[in-house]
C-alpha cells in the first residue's frame, strides 16, 4: 500500500478508535461507527492538508474504504 493510502487509512482508524490493521478495504465505514460529523472532521483535516476536492457527499454516499481510497489516491 502506498504512503497516501496508509495515511488516509490511519486517519480513519484514529477517528474510529481502532488500529489501522482492523480496517479492510471492504469495510463499510458507517457500519464501523463513522457518522456524518466524523466524515466532516475527516474532510476538514484532509482539505487542510491540501486535498481540497474531497467531497463529503461522495464519502457518505459510498462509505466503503476502498471506494474512498480510489477517489483520494487515484
Secondary structure as GFF3:
##gff-version 3
##sequence-region A 1 74
A	DSSP	alpha_helix	3	16	.	.	.	ID=ss1
A	DSSP	three_ten_helix	20	22	.	.	.	ID=ss2
A	DSSP	alpha_helix	36	48	.	.	.	ID=ss3
A	DSSP	alpha_helix	56	61	.	.	.	ID=ss4
A	DSSP	alpha_helix	65	72	.	.	.	ID=ss5
###
